[in-house]
Each structure stands twice: as C-alpha cells, then as structure tokens.
Amino acid sequence: MVGDPDAELAAVQAMVTDWEHSGRQQLAEVQELTGRIAGLSATETSADGVVTVTVGSNGLPTDITLADAAGQQSMSVVSATIMATLRRAQSRIPELMARTAEDLGLAGDGVVAHMLRTAAESFPDEPDEPGVDGPRRPPGPDDYSDSDPLRDRW
C-alpha cells in the first residue's frame, strides 16, 4: 500500500528543515568556541624566575620577558630556558581549549573533539626544565655527511 505522497514530501521537507536548523545552531556554537579559543593565552615562568613567556592560542609567543638576572647566565642557558618555558606555555593550550569547550557544553561535539585532538597532537607535552642535559650544542663535523651542503656553514 502506498502512503500519501504529499504527506511523505512534507515529512522529508520537515526533516531537512530540522537538519538545516540544527546545522546552523551547531555552526554558531562552534564559531563561538573558535572565537573564545582565539582569545586564549598561556603564560609560564621558568623555575628560576628569569624567563616569562606568553603564547597565544596558536602557540606563537606574544611576549617574552627576561629578568635582569639573565645577564649573569650564559646565552646558551638563557636560550634553552626560553625554549623550555615556551614549550611549557604551549603545552597548556590544549587543556585551555578543552576547558573552554566544556564551559560551552561542546566537549562531546564531533567537530570540537577533532579540534581538541588536533591541538593535543600539535602542541608539545610539558617539557622538563633545561639544564638536566645541558644546553644543545651547535652541530659538529661528525653530525653531517660529506655531501651535506650545510656542513661548512657553522
């Protein structure tokens, strides 16, 4: 037995209208989340208090402050401390993003979950303070093959 074609068409149209409304609502919620995420920042200070780094939600530094005590340290130690502090600040971004998504009730959304996974994969885990293994050294002659064009640039 065949149903009423007009009623079936009306039901399909109502379903499409619901999907469209739901899609618009989800888009608005995700846009609100991305707007809030864009305003996030994380600030970390080195254990010795010499370096403070702030990064934006994209992980790029927005501020680096060196205390006067940095002048008494070797530049290799200062640069290693800057990088470690930068990585620690970056490592906080995924958690800040997740907390923002939770605050908006969007943590279970598939699109948001993908954004959070991507952020967790993109930013470093919290590193240790520098100095345990010492600062990185410039590459030495044994670090390059004989055919490496960068070999003699150091």
TORDREN-986858 format. One record per residue: residue number from 1; residue in three letters; chain; x, y, z of N, C-alpha, C in turn. Coordinates in steps of 0.1 Angstrom, whole numbers, m for minus. Each point is the difference from the previous one (the first is absolute). Layout:
BEGIN
[r NUM; ALA; A; [X; Y; Z]; [X; Y; Z]; [X; Y; Z]]
...
//
This chain:
BEGIN
[r 1; MET; A; [8; m12; 0]; [m8; 12; 0]; [9; 12; 0]]
[r 2; VAL; A; [m3; 10; m8]; [8; 12; m2]; [m6; 11; 9]]
[r 3; GLY; A; [9; 7; 7]; [m4; 11; 9]; [m3; 12; m8]]
[r 4; ASP; A; [m5; 10; 7]; [m3; 13; m6]; [13; 7; m4]]
[r 5; PRO; A; [2; 2; m14]; [13; 6; m4]; [1; 15; 5]]
[r 6; ASP; A; [m10; 7; 2]; [1; 14; 5]; [4; m1; 15]]
[r 7; ALA; A; [m5; m9; 7]; [4; m2; 15]; [14; m4; 1]]
[r 8; GLU; A; [5; m9; m9]; [14; m5; 0]; [9; 12; m4]]
[r 9; LEU; A; [m4; 8; m10]; [8; 11; m4]; [1; 10; 11]]
[r 10; ALA; A; [m11; 3; 7]; [0; 9; 11]; [9; m5; 12]]
[r 11; ALA; A; [0; m13; 2]; [8; m5; 11]; [15; 1; m4]]
[r 12; VAL; A; [4; m2; m12]; [14; 1; m5]; [4; 15; 1]]
[r 13; GLN; A; [m9; 9; m4]; [3; 14; 1]; [2; 5; 14]]
[r 14; ALA; A; [m8; m5; 9]; [1; 3; 15]; [13; m5; 5]]
[r 15; MET; A; [4; m13; m4]; [13; m5; 4]; [11; 8; m5]]
[r 16; VAL; A; [0; 4; m12]; [11; 9; m6]; [0; 13; 8]]
[r 17; THR; A; [m11; 6; 2]; [m1; 13; 8]; [6; m2; 14]]
[r 18; ASP; A; [m3; m11; 6]; [6; m3; 14]; [15; m1; m1]]
[r 19; TRP; A; [5; m8; m11]; [15; m1; m1]; [6; 13; m3]]
[r 20; GLU; A; [m6; 8; m8]; [5; 14; m3]; [1; 8; 12]]
[r 21; HIS; A; [m11; 0; 8]; [0; 8; 13]; [11; m6; 9]]
[r 22; SER; A; [1; m13; 1]; [10; m6; 9]; [14; 4; m4]]
[r 23; GLY; A; [2; m1; m14]; [13; 4; m5]; [4; 14; 3]]
[r 24; ARG; A; [m10; 9; m2]; [3; 14; 3]; [3; 2; 15]]
[r 25; GLN; A; [m7; m7; 8]; [2; 2; 15]; [14; m6; 3]]
[r 26; GLN; A; [4; m11; m5]; [13; m6; 2]; [11; 9; m5]]
[r 27; LEU; A; [m2; 6; m12]; [10; 9; m6]; [2; 12; 9]]
[r 28; ALA; A; [m11; 6; 5]; [0; 11; 9]; [8; m3; 13]]
[r 29; GLU; A; [m3; m12; 6]; [7; m4; 12]; [15; m2; m2]]
[r 30; VAL; A; [4; m6; m12]; [14; m2; m3]; [7; 13; m3]]
[r 31; GLN; A; [m7; 9; m6]; [5; 13; m3]; [3; 8; 13]]
[r 32; GLU; A; [m9; m2; 10]; [2; 7; 13]; [12; m6; 7]]
[r 33; LEU; A; [1; m13; m1]; [11; m7; 6]; [14; 4; m6]]
[r 34; THR; A; [0; 1; m14]; [12; 4; m6]; [4; 14; 3]]
[r 35; GLY; A; [m10; 9; 2]; [2; 13; 4]; [6; 1; 14]]
[r 36; ARG; A; [m5; m8; 9]; [6; 0; 13]; [14; m6; 0]]
[r 37; ILE; A; [2; m10; m8]; [13; m7; 0]; [10; 10; m6]]
[r 38; ALA; A; [m4; 8; m10]; [9; 10; m5]; [5; 10; 10]]
[r 39; GLY; A; [m7; 2; 10]; [4; 10; 11]; [7; m7; 11]]
[r 40; LEU; A; [3; m13; 0]; [7; m6; 10]; [15; 3; 0]]
[r 41; SER; A; [6; 0; 12]; [15; 1; 0]; [4; m8; 13]]
[r 42; ALA; A; [13; m4; m1]; [6; m7; 12]; [13; 7; 3]]
[r 43; THR; A; [3; 2; 13]; [12; 6; 4]; [7; m9; 10]]
[r 44; GLU; A; [13; m2; m2]; [8; m9; 8]; [13; 8; 4]]
[r 45; THR; A; [5; m3; 12]; [12; 6; 5]; [10; m11; 3]]
[r 46; SER; A; [12; 1; m3]; [10; m10; 3]; [2; m2; 15]]
[r 47; ALA; A; [5; m11; 4]; [1; m3; 14]; [9; 10; 7]]
[r 48; ASP; A; [10; 5; m7]; [9; 10; 7]; [m6; 14; m1]]
[r 49; GLY; A; [m11; 2; m7]; [m7; 13; m1]; [7; 10; m10]]
[r 50; VAL; A; [9; m5; m7]; [8; 8; m10]; [m8; 3; m13]]
[r 51; VAL; A; [m8; m10; m4]; [m7; 1; m13]; [m15; m1; 2]]
[r 52; THR; A; [m8; 8; m6]; [m14; m1; 0]; [m4; 1; m15]]
[r 53; VAL; A; [m8; m10; m4]; [m5; 0; m14]; [m15; m1; 0]]
[r 54; THR; A; [m6; 7; m9]; [m15; 0; m3]; [m2; m5; m14]]
[r 55; VAL; A; [m8; m9; m2]; [m4; m4; m14]; [m15; 1; m2]]
[r 56; GLY; A; [m3; 3; m13]; [m14; 0; m4]; [m6; m14; m2]]
[r 57; SER; A; [m12; m1; m4]; [m6; m13; m2]; [6; m7; m11]]
[r 58; ASN; A; [7; 7; m9]; [6; m7; m11]; [14; m5; 4]]
[r 59; GLY; A; [4; 3; 12]; [13; m5; 5]; [12; 10; m3]]
[r 60; LEU; A; [m3; 11; m7]; [11; 9; m3]; [2; 10; 12]]
[r 61; PRO; A; [12; 3; 3]; [3; 9; 11]; [m6; 14; m2]]
[r 62; THR; A; [m7; 6; 10]; [m5; 13; m1]; [8; 9; 10]]
[r 63; ASP; A; [8; m6; 9]; [8; 8; 9]; [11; m9; 6]]
[r 64; ILE; A; [12; 5; 0]; [12; m7; 7]; [6; 11; 8]]
[r 65; THR; A; [1; m3; 13]; [7; 9; 10]; [11; m7; 6]]
[r 66; LEU; A; [12; 7; 1]; [12; m5; 6]; [2; 9; 12]]
[r 67; ALA; A; [2; m6; 12]; [4; 7; 12]; [15; 4; m2]]
[r 68; ASP; A; [4; 10; 8]; [13; 5; 0]; [10; m11; 3]]
[r 69; ALA; A; [m4; m10; 8]; [9; m11; 3]; [4; m8; m12]]
[r 70; ALA; A; [m7; 2; m11]; [4; m8; m13]; [14; 5; m4]]
[r 71; GLY; A; [4; 12; 3]; [13; 5; m4]; [11; m7; 6]]
[r 72; GLN; A; [m2; m7; 11]; [11; m7; 7]; [1; m14; m5]]
[r 73; GLN; A; [m9; m5; m9]; [0; m13; m5]; [6; 0; m14]]
[r 74; SER; A; [5; m12; m4]; [5; m1; m14]; [m12; 1; m9]]
[r 75; MET; A; [2; 5; m12]; [m10; 1; m10]; [m6; m13; m4]]
[r 76; SER; A; [8; m11; 0]; [m5; m13; m3]; [m10; m5; 11]]
[r 77; VAL; A; [3; 3; 12]; [m9; m3; 11]; [m13; 8; m1]]
[r 78; VAL; A; [1; 13; m3]; [m11; 8; m1]; [m9; m4; m12]]
[r 79; SER; A; [6; m3; m11]; [m8; m4; m12]; [m7; m14; 3]]
[r 80; ALA; A; [7; m9; 7]; [m6; m13; 3]; [m12; 2; 10]]
[r 81; THR; A; [2; 9; 9]; [m11; 3; 10]; [m12; 7; m7]]
[r 82; ILE; A; [3; 9; m10]; [m11; 6; m8]; [m8; m11; m7]]
[r 83; MET; A; [7; m9; m7]; [m6; m11; m7]; [m8; m9; 8]]
[r 84; ALA; A; [5; m4; 12]; [m7; m9; 9]; [m12; 7; 5]]
[r 85; THR; A; [1; 13; 4]; [m12; 7; 5]; [m10; 2; m11]]
[r 86; LEU; A; [4; 3; m12]; [m9; 1; m11]; [m8; m13; m2]]
[r 87; ARG; A; [7; m12; 0]; [m6; m13; m2]; [m10; m2; 12]]
[r 88; ARG; A; [4; 4; 12]; [m10; m3; 11]; [m12; 9; m2]]
[r 89; ALA; A; [1; 12; m4]; [m12; 8; m3]; [m8; m6; m11]]
[r 90; GLN; A; [6; m4; m11]; [m7; m6; m11]; [m7; m13; 5]]
[r 91; SER; A; [6; m8; 9]; [m6; m12; 4]; [m13; 2; 8]]
[r 92; ARG; A; [m2; 12; 4]; [m13; 3; 8]; [m12; 3; m9]]
[r 93; ILE; A; [3; 4; m13]; [m11; 4; m9]; [m10; m11; m2]]
[r 94; PRO; A; [3; m13; m3]; [m11; m9; m2]; [m9; m1; 13]]
[r 95; GLU; A; [5; 0; 12]; [m8; m1; 12]; [m9; 13; 1]]
[r 96; LEU; A; [5; 12; m3]; [m8; 12; 0]; [m11; m1; m11]]
[r 97; MET; A; [3; m6; m11]; [m10; m1; m11]; [m11; m10; 5]]
[r 98; ALA; A; [4; m11; 6]; [m10; m10; 5]; [m9; 6; 10]]
[r 99; ARG; A; [6; 7; 9]; [m8; 6; 11]; [m10; 10; m6]]
[r 100; THR; A; [4; 8; m10]; [m9; 9; m6]; [m11; m7; m7]]
[r 101; ALA; A; [3; m12; m7]; [m11; m8; m6]; [m9; m5; 10]]
[r 102; GLU; A; [5; m5; 11]; [m8; m5; 11]; [m9; 11; 6]]
[r 103; ASP; A; [5; 12; 1]; [m8; 11; 6]; [m12; 3; m9]]
[r 104; LEU; A; [2; m2; m13]; [m11; 3; m10]; [m9; m13; m2]]
[r 105; GLY; A; [4; m11; 6]; [m8; m12; m2]; [2; m6; m13]]
[r 106; LEU; A; [12; 2; m6]; [3; m5; m13]; [10; m11; m1]]
[r 107; ALA; A; [5; m5; 12]; [11; m10; 0]; [m4; m13; m7]]
[r 108; GLY; A; [m13; m3; m1]; [m4; m13; m6]; [m2; 2; m15]]
[r 109; ASP; A; [0; 12; m5]; [m3; 2; m15]; [12; m5; m8]]
[r 110; GLY; A; [m4; m7; m11]; [10; m7; m8]; [10; 10; m6]]
[r 111; VAL; A; [m4; 11; m5]; [9; 10; m6]; [9; 6; 11]]
[r 112; VAL; A; [m5; 3; 11]; [8; 5; 11]; [10; m11; 5]]
[r 113; ALA; A; [m5; m12; 1]; [9; m11; 4]; [12; m1; m9]]
[r 114; HIS; A; [m2; 2; m13]; [10; 0; m10]; [10; 11; 2]]
[r 115; MET; A; [m6; 12; 2]; [9; 12; 3]; [9; m2; 12]]
[r 116; LEU; A; [m6; m6; 11]; [8; m3; 12]; [10; m10; m2]]
[r 117; ARG; A; [m3; m11; m8]; [10; m10; m3]; [12; 6; m8]]
[r 118; THR; A; [m4; 8; m10]; [11; 6; m8]; [9; 9; 9]]
[r 119; ALA; A; [m6; 8; 9]; [8; 9; 9]; [9; m9; 8]]
[r 120; ALA; A; [m5; m11; 6]; [8; m8; 9]; [11; m6; m8]]
[r 121; GLU; A; [m2; m3; m13]; [11; m6; m8]; [10; 10; m4]]
[r 122; SER; A; [m4; 13; m2]; [8; 11; m5]; [9; 6; 10]]
[r 123; PHE; A; [m4; 1; 13]; [8; 6; 10]; [8; m10; 8]]
[r 124; PRO; A; [11; 4; 5]; [9; m9; 7]; [m6; m4; 13]]
[r 125; ASP; A; [4; m11; 5]; [m2; m4; 14]; [8; 9; 9]]
[r 126; GLU; A; [m3; 2; 12]; [7; 9; 9]; [15; m5; 1]]
[r 127; PRO; A; [9; 8; m4]; [15; m5; 1]; [5; 3; 14]]
[r 128; ASP; A; [12; m7; 2]; [7; 3; 13]; [7; 13; m1]]
[r 129; GLU; A; [4; 5; 11]; [8; 13; 0]; [14; m3; m7]]
[r 130; PRO; A; [6; 9; m7]; [13; m2; m6]; [10; m2; 10]]
[r 131; GLY; A; [12; m4; m4]; [11; m1; 9]; [3; m14; 4]]
[r 132; VAL; A; [m10; m9; m1]; [2; m14; 5]; [11; m6; m9]]
[r 133; ASP; A; [m2; 1; m13]; [10; m5; m10]; [9; 11; m5]]
[r 134; GLY; A; [m2; 12; 5]; [8; 12; m5]; [m6; 5; m13]]
[r 135; PRO; A; [4; 12; m4]; [m5; 6; m12]; [4; m8; m12]]
[r 136; ARG; A; [m7; 1; m11]; [4; m6; m13]; [12; 6; m5]]
[r 137; ARG; A; [9; m8; m6]; [12; 6; m6]; [m2; 1; m15]]
[r 138; PRO; A; [8; 9; m6]; [m1; 1; m15]; [4; m13; m6]]
[r 139; PRO; A; [m4; m3; m12]; [4; m13; m6]; [15; 0; m2]]
[r 140; GLY; A; [6; m11; 1]; [14; m2; m2]; [3; m7; m13]]
[r 141; PRO; A; [12; m1; m4]; [4; m6; m13]; [m6; m14; m2]]
[r 142; ASP; A; [m1; m8; 11]; [m5; m13; m2]; [m15; m1; m1]]
[r 143; ASP; A; [m7; 11; 1]; [m15; 0; m1]; [m5; 1; m14]]
[r 144; TYR; A; [9; 2; m10]; [m4; 1; m14]; [8; m10; m8]]
[r 145; SER; A; [m7; m3; m11]; [7; m9; m10]; [9; 9; m8]]
[r 146; ASP; A; [10; m6; m8]; [9; 8; m8]; [m7; 8; m11]]
[r 147; SER; A; [m12; m5; m4]; [m7; 7; m11]; [m10; 10; 5]]
[r 148; ASP; A; [m1; 2; 13]; [m10; 10; 5]; [5; 14; m2]]
[r 149; PRO; A; [m8; 8; m8]; [4; 14; m3]; [0; 9; 12]]
[r 150; LEU; A; [m6; m4; 11]; [0; 9; 12]; [12; m3; 9]]
[r 151; ARG; A; [8; m10; m3]; [11; m4; 8]; [9; 11; 4]]
[r 152; ASP; A; [4; 8; m9]; [10; 10; 2]; [m6; 14; 4]]
[r 153; ARG; A; [m13; 0; 2]; [m6; 13; 4]; [1; 4; 15]]
[r 154; TRP; A; [4; m10; 8]; [1; 3; 14]; [13; 5; 3]]
//
